[in-house]
Amino acid sequence: MTEMVKIAGLNKWFGEFHVLRDIDLTVGKGERIVICGPSGSGKSTAIRCINALEEFQEGQVVVDGIELGPNLKRVEEVRREVGMVFQSFNLFPHLTVLDNCTLAPIWVRGMSKKDAEAAAMKYLERVRIPEQASKFPGQLSGGQQQRVAIARALTMNPKVMLFDEPTSALDPEMVKEVLETMVDLADDGMTMLVVTHEMGFARQVADRVVFMDAGQIIEANRPQEFFANPQHARTKLFLSQILRH
């Protein structure tokens, strides 16, 4: 297995609060990891350390052989390889969908406008909304905006995609369209780390489900085992609460 992401001995504090405790996680190329757990368990903070949106005090994060030490020296190199999709869509409201998608490839990767637009259209087709290219984000539904955000990340041709609760701000009927887009990506072999409460998605797509609580990885297993035979009392409690709904 080729290592794509390696997190070792990761510790992070917000002031006195020890938010991540000795996190170890290795993700292989093409592997799909779903991270779940109660609110405040450190899930989002953990994946935000992978592309240096959060600093950390101890440990190491390595993305495709590029080490991001606590001093974050190689931030730009790592960020070029990592796409990120947030809970809120973070699109520029004054730019069209197409311009939102071409901004980073032109400025960060130095692509020509023509090449960047061709790549953006390819990925807007990929997420099934090419006809929205000339619209502004405010003219789209939440589900469409999140699919634009996914296309925007893909236009940078990342090696890893991080999703931080990508469906939690959406109306229920829009969740499905975003999850379907993510399933397509997974089927293409994209390396993915997904923080989500969507357990159906975890069962369908994940190679491993990682359960976090109180800043620690409590349990990690293949979906079948994770859901059928959770090993830890805290995992059992979490699943009993979330699967009742």
Number of C-alpha atoms within 10 A of each C-alpha: 8 10 15 19 24 19 22 16 15 21 22 25 14 11 7 6 8 13 20 26 17 16 19 16 15 15 21 16 18 20 23 24 26 25 26 27 24 17 11 13 19 23 28 21 19 25 21 17 20 24 27 21 13 14 20 24 14 18 17 20 27 19 22 17 12 16 19 24 18 18 12 17 12 14 17 12 14 24 19 18 17 22 24 23 23 19 16 17 19 13 19 14 12 11 15 19 30 23 20 22 30 26 20 18 23 17 11 12 13 10 17 13 15 11 13 23 21 15 22 29 22 16 23 26 15 17 23 16 17 17 10 19 20 12 14 19 24 14 13 14 13 20 23 20 24 30 26 30 25 28 30 28 24 25 23 25 18 17 20 28 22 23 23 22 20 28 25 15 16 18 12 11 9 16 18 15 18 21 18 13 18 22 15 14 19 17 12 10 12 18 23 28 24 29 25 21 19 19 18 11 17 25 17 11 22 25 17 22 26 25 24 25 20 17 21 20 22 17 16 20 18 15 22 16 13 20 18 9 12 18 15 11 10 17 24 15 11 15 18 11 11 13 12 6 5
